[in-house]
Amino acid sequence: MRFFPAASPDDRARRHAARAEELLAHLAAEFIARETNGTSLITVTRAEVSSKGDRADIFVTVFPDDRVATALDFLNRQAGEFRDYLKKHARMHSLPRVEFIEDRGERNRQRLDELGNIP
């Protein structure tokens, strides 16, 4: 018989937060695919939930670059609709207030990849 030590409360909290973030990112991607008109490509890169679980930041990249402000304005106007979508599709204890943010870290990583591929 194997003995597995019980997970500490911190481990459980981290796993719970990671699952919530993954669920939010997945559902945000589905919502964006349904609601956008296709003038720009919006990709959800990740989600971060606050420690209390009352706020969530959804990080996105937008192509082409000149449509970032327009896309973020649209997404943040639709945040209430996204909460309604979460009510129907997510089993969460409490729904966080959502804000969509440009993922500059991903953009910087892509730029570094471009610079690294120069012959």
C-alpha positions in Angstrom: 0.0 0.0 0.0 1.4 3.4 -1.0 1.0 6.4 1.2 0.5 9.8 -0.5 0.8 12.8 1.8 -2.2 15.0 1.9 -2.0 18.1 -0.2 -1.5 21.2 1.8 -4.1 24.0 1.7 -1.7 26.1 -0.3 -1.3 23.3 -2.9 -5.1 23.0 -3.2 -5.6 26.7 -3.5 -3.0 26.9 -6.2 -4.6 24.1 -8.1 -8.0 25.6 -7.8 -6.7 29.0 -9.0 -4.9 27.4 -12.0 -8.1 25.5 -13.0 -10.2 28.7 -12.7 -7.7 30.6 -14.8 -7.6 27.8 -17.5 -11.4 27.7 -17.5 -11.7 31.5 -17.9 -9.1 31.6 -20.7 -10.9 28.7 -22.6 -14.4 30.3 -22.2 -13.1 33.7 -23.1 -11.6 32.3 -26.4 -15.0 30.7 -27.2 -16.9 33.9 -26.4 -14.5 36.0 -28.5 -14.8 33.6 -31.4 -18.6 33.9 -31.3 -18.9 37.6 -30.8 -16.2 39.2 -33.0 -16.8 40.1 -36.6 -13.5 38.9 -37.9 -11.9 42.2 -38.8 -9.0 41.3 -36.5 -7.5 38.1 -35.1 -7.9 38.1 -31.3 -6.1 35.3 -29.4 -6.5 34.7 -25.6 -3.0 34.0 -24.2 -3.8 33.5 -20.5 -6.0 34.6 -17.6 -5.1 35.7 -14.1 -7.5 35.6 -11.2 -7.0 37.7 -8.1 -6.3 36.0 -4.8 -9.8 36.6 -3.6 -11.3 35.5 -6.9 -13.3 38.7 -7.4 -11.3 40.0 -10.4 -9.9 38.4 -13.5 -7.6 39.7 -16.2 -7.9 38.1 -19.6 -4.8 38.7 -21.6 -5.2 38.8 -25.4 -3.1 39.5 -28.5 -4.5 41.3 -31.5 -3.5 41.1 -35.2 -3.0 43.5 -37.0 -1.3 45.7 -34.5 -3.2 48.8 -35.5 -6.5 47.3 -34.2 -5.4 46.7 -30.6 -7.2 49.7 -29.1 -10.4 49.0 -31.0 -10.4 45.3 -30.1 -9.8 46.0 -26.4 -12.5 48.7 -26.3 -14.9 46.2 -27.9 -14.0 43.4 -25.5 -14.2 45.6 -22.4 -17.6 46.8 -23.5 -18.7 43.2 -23.9 -17.4 42.2 -20.4 -21.0 42.2 -19.0 -22.0 39.8 -21.8 -19.0 37.6 -21.1 -20.1 37.4 -17.4 -23.5 36.2 -18.6 -21.8 33.7 -20.8 -19.8 32.5 -17.8 -23.0 32.1 -15.8 -24.3 29.7 -18.4 -21.1 27.8 -19.1 -18.9 27.8 -16.0 -19.6 26.2 -12.6 -17.8 28.8 -10.4 -18.5 29.7 -6.8 -18.5 33.4 -7.7 -18.1 35.1 -11.0 -15.1 37.6 -11.1 -15.3 41.0 -12.6 -13.4 40.7 -15.9 -11.1 43.0 -17.7 -9.4 42.3 -21.1 -5.8 43.4 -21.4 -3.2 43.4 -24.2 -0.6 40.7 -23.5 2.6 42.8 -24.0 4.8 40.0 -22.8 3.7 37.8 -25.6 4.3 40.6 -28.1 7.8 41.1 -26.7 8.5 37.4 -26.9 7.4 37.4 -30.6 9.7 40.4 -31.3 12.7 38.6 -29.7 11.9 35.5 -31.8 12.0 37.8 -34.9 15.3 39.3 -33.9 16.8 35.9 -33.2 15.9 34.7 -36.7 17.8 37.4 -38.5 20.7 35.8 -40.6 
